[in-house]
Amino acid sequence: MIKFELIESKGGLISKRVTTRTNYLIIDGEINPNWKHESFGRKIEQAMIYKLNGQRISIVSEHEWVKQL
């Protein structure tokens, strides 16, 4: 589980929604076919829509994010 305090200590802000101001969406590494029907899946879907429309947003697995720290 991502530690929100760690994100904030690196200058990140936690948001309940993906918006045009979102730079990164950190996702759990577990692939779940039910994501599409859950709020987290909607975040991934929205991030992809923004990305396809030219918005600069990175979708990163939690594992990769931790490795980069």
N, CA, C and O of each residue as an XYZ file, in Angstrom:
276
protein
N       0.844     -1.181      0.000
C       0.000      0.000      0.000
C       0.885      1.239      0.000
O       1.858      1.320      0.751
N       0.549      2.177     -0.827
C       1.300      3.413     -0.943
C       1.122      4.225      0.338
O       0.009      4.372      0.842
N       2.208      4.738      0.847
C       2.165      5.585      2.038
C       1.967      7.025      1.597
O       2.841      7.609      0.957
N       0.820      7.599      1.938
C       0.522      8.964      1.531
C       1.543      9.944      2.082
O       1.866     10.936      1.429
N       2.052      9.677      3.275
C       3.024     10.568      3.881
C       4.297     10.641      3.028
O       4.922     11.696      2.925
N       4.672      9.517      2.424
C       5.865      9.469      1.584
C       5.662     10.327      0.333
O       6.569     11.051     -0.077
N       4.496     10.247     -0.260
C       4.186     11.057     -1.440
C       4.247     12.535     -1.077
O       4.855     13.337     -1.786
N       3.612     12.881      0.030
C       3.590     14.283      0.455
C       4.988     14.779      0.819
O       5.311     15.940      0.570
N       5.824     13.915      1.405
C       7.180     14.324      1.771
C       8.029     14.628      0.536
O       9.027     15.343      0.626
N       7.635     14.089     -0.605
C       8.342     14.338     -1.870
C       7.707     15.482     -2.650
O       8.074     15.740     -3.796
N       6.740     16.176     -2.013
C       6.108     17.324     -2.657
C       4.845     16.994     -3.423
O       4.265     17.864     -4.073
N       4.413     15.738     -3.351
C       3.204     15.340     -4.057
C       1.938     15.696     -3.296
O       1.953     15.847     -2.074
N       0.869     15.823     -4.017
C      -0.445     16.077     -3.430
C      -1.339     14.888     -3.725
O      -1.295     14.325     -4.818
N      -2.130     14.517     -2.775
C      -3.054     13.393     -2.921
C      -4.400     13.946     -3.386
O      -4.886     14.946     -2.857
N      -4.985     13.297     -4.363
C      -6.272     13.737     -4.884
C      -7.197     12.548     -5.046
O      -6.753     11.436     -5.335
N      -8.469     12.785     -4.860
C      -9.455     11.716     -5.040
C      -9.827     11.531     -6.506
O     -10.422     10.522     -6.883
N      -9.472     12.516     -7.327
C      -9.849     12.470     -8.741
C      -8.627     12.691     -9.630
O      -7.642     13.307     -9.222
N      -8.716     12.180    -10.838
C      -7.732     12.471    -11.867
C      -8.256     13.691    -12.616
O      -9.381     13.688    -13.115
N      -7.432     14.729    -12.688
C      -7.827     15.953    -13.381
C      -6.741     16.327    -14.386
O      -5.725     15.641    -14.499
N      -6.962     17.406    -15.102
C      -5.954     17.869    -16.052
C      -4.694     18.356    -15.347
O      -3.664     18.545    -15.994
N      -4.756     18.559    -14.050
C      -3.573     18.980    -13.270
C      -2.801     17.784    -12.714
O      -1.748     17.968    -12.104
N      -3.294     16.579    -12.910
C      -2.626     15.371    -12.420
C      -1.394     15.093    -13.274
O      -1.467     15.076    -14.503
N      -0.267     14.877    -12.611
C       0.972     14.537    -13.312
C       1.253     13.040    -13.293
O       1.769     12.482    -14.261
N       0.905     12.394    -12.174
C       1.178     10.968    -12.004
C      -0.035     10.278    -11.400
O      -0.696     10.817    -10.512
N      -0.315      9.087    -11.890
C      -1.289      8.213    -11.258
C      -0.520      6.957    -10.866
O      -0.032      6.223    -11.725
N      -0.419      6.720     -9.585
C       0.306      5.547     -9.081
C      -0.720      4.461     -8.831
O      -1.676      4.652     -8.080
N      -0.509      3.310     -9.474
C      -1.474      2.221     -9.369
C      -0.845      1.000     -8.720
O       0.371      0.809     -8.753
N      -1.689      0.193     -8.139
C      -1.260     -1.073     -7.545
C      -0.777     -1.976     -8.671
O      -1.327     -1.935     -9.771
N       0.220     -2.773     -8.419
C       0.776     -3.661     -9.425
C      -0.083     -4.868     -9.738
O       0.158     -5.552    -10.733
N      -1.064     -5.140     -8.924
C      -1.927     -6.299     -9.136
C      -2.938     -6.016    -10.244
O      -3.671     -5.028    -10.185
N      -2.976     -6.875    -11.242
C      -3.958     -6.716    -12.313
C      -5.250     -7.381    -11.866
O      -5.267     -8.538    -11.447
N      -6.316     -6.628    -11.968
C      -7.613     -7.105    -11.507
C      -8.642     -6.853    -12.607
O      -8.853     -5.703    -12.991
N      -9.283     -7.893    -13.118
C     -10.263     -7.700    -14.197
C     -11.485     -6.896    -13.768
O     -12.244     -6.442    -14.624
N     -11.696     -6.709    -12.481
C     -12.843     -5.941    -11.990
C     -12.552     -4.446    -11.881
O     -13.446     -3.679    -11.524
N     -11.321     -4.010    -12.180
C     -10.977     -2.594    -12.087
C     -11.947     -1.723    -12.853
O     -12.310     -0.638    -12.399
N     -12.362     -2.189    -13.999
C     -13.251     -1.411    -14.864
C     -14.512     -0.973    -14.126
O     -15.079      0.076    -14.429
N     -14.946     -1.772    -13.165
C     -16.203     -1.509    -12.476
C     -16.011     -0.835    -11.114
O     -16.980     -0.620    -10.386
N     -14.782     -0.508    -10.775
C     -14.492      0.115     -9.487
C     -14.007      1.544     -9.698
O     -13.601      1.899    -10.804
N     -14.042      2.360     -8.663
C     -13.637      3.762     -8.805
C     -12.184      3.888     -9.236
O     -11.843      4.809     -9.978
N     -11.314      2.976     -8.781
C      -9.912      3.062     -9.167
C      -9.757      2.823    -10.658
O      -8.933      3.458    -11.316
N     -10.555      1.900    -11.190
C     -10.536      1.651    -12.632
C     -10.974      2.866    -13.410
O     -10.468      3.127    -14.501
N     -11.903      3.606    -12.862
C     -12.363      4.843    -13.510
C     -11.248      5.883    -13.526
O     -11.154      6.670    -14.468
N     -10.408      5.899    -12.502
C      -9.275      6.814    -12.480
C      -8.292      6.463    -13.598
O      -7.789      7.346    -14.293
N      -8.028      5.184    -13.760
C      -7.122      4.740    -14.826
C      -7.718      5.100    -16.185
O      -7.017      5.591    -17.069
N      -9.009      4.854    -16.342
C      -9.698      5.175    -17.588
C      -9.610      6.683    -17.882
O      -9.308      7.073    -19.009
N      -9.867      7.520    -16.885
C      -9.805      8.962    -17.076
C      -8.387      9.404    -17.408
O      -8.189     10.257    -18.274
N      -7.400      8.831    -16.724
C      -6.004      9.166    -17.002
C      -5.645      8.817    -18.448
O      -4.943      9.581    -19.109
N      -6.111      7.691    -18.935
C      -5.844      7.281    -20.314
C      -6.504      8.229    -21.313
O      -5.919      8.546    -22.348
N      -7.710      8.677    -21.006
C      -8.388      9.634    -21.888
C      -7.576     10.920    -21.973
O      -7.340     11.442    -23.063
N      -7.150     11.427    -20.820
C      -6.325     12.635    -20.814
C      -5.034     12.413    -21.602
O      -4.627     13.262    -22.395
N      -4.402     11.274    -21.379
C      -3.141     10.954    -22.049
C      -3.334     10.907    -23.568
O      -2.516     11.446    -24.314
N      -4.400     10.270    -24.020
C      -4.683     10.179    -25.451
C      -4.994     11.543    -26.063
O      -4.813     11.745    -27.264
N      -5.460     12.472    -25.241
C      -5.756     13.824    -25.712
C      -4.574     14.778    -25.549
O      -4.726     15.994    -25.670
N      -3.398     14.217    -25.274
C      -2.182     15.023    -25.227
C      -1.781     15.548    -23.866
O      -0.786     16.262    -23.748
N      -2.537     15.207    -22.840
C      -2.191     15.640    -21.481
C      -0.950     14.883    -21.027
O      -0.809     13.693    -21.307
N      -0.058     15.566    -20.330
C       1.156     14.910    -19.829
C       0.855     14.291    -18.473
O       0.916     14.960    -17.441
N       0.534     13.015    -18.492
C       0.255     12.276    -17.261
C       0.943     10.923    -17.364
O       0.872     10.253    -18.394
N       1.602     10.535    -16.294
C       2.283      9.239    -16.256
C       1.505      8.299    -15.350
O       1.106      8.660    -14.242
N       1.300      7.095    -15.844
C       0.640      6.051    -15.058
C       1.734      5.074    -14.661
O       2.335      4.411    -15.507
N       1.983      4.997    -13.352
C       3.137      4.267    -12.836
C       2.679      3.241    -11.811
O       1.819      3.524    -10.977
N       3.258      2.048    -11.879
C       2.933      1.041    -10.863
C       3.580      1.441     -9.540
O       4.611      2.113     -9.517
N       2.973      1.027     -8.467
C       3.519      1.318     -7.146
C       4.945      0.789     -7.024
O       5.811      1.456     -6.458
N       5.187     -0.395     -7.550
C       6.504     -1.022     -7.496
C       7.552     -0.139     -8.185
O       8.624      0.094     -7.627
N       7.250      0.352     -9.389
C       8.191      1.191    -10.119
C       8.412      2.519     -9.408
O       9.530      3.034     -9.379
N       7.346      3.075     -8.835
C       7.455      4.345     -8.120
C       8.403      4.196     -6.926
O       9.263      5.049     -6.709
N       8.252      3.139     -6.167
C       9.101      2.903     -5.004
C      10.546      2.691     -5.439
O      11.468      3.174     -4.783
N      10.749      1.970     -6.543
C      12.114      1.750     -7.048
C      12.810      3.061     -7.385
O      14.015      3.192     -7.170
N      12.072      4.030     -7.909
C      12.649      5.301     -8.313
C      12.985      6.211     -7.133
O      13.744      7.170     -7.281
N      12.424      5.913     -5.968
C      12.749      6.724     -4.792
C      14.166      6.471     -4.395
O      14.649      7.054     -3.424
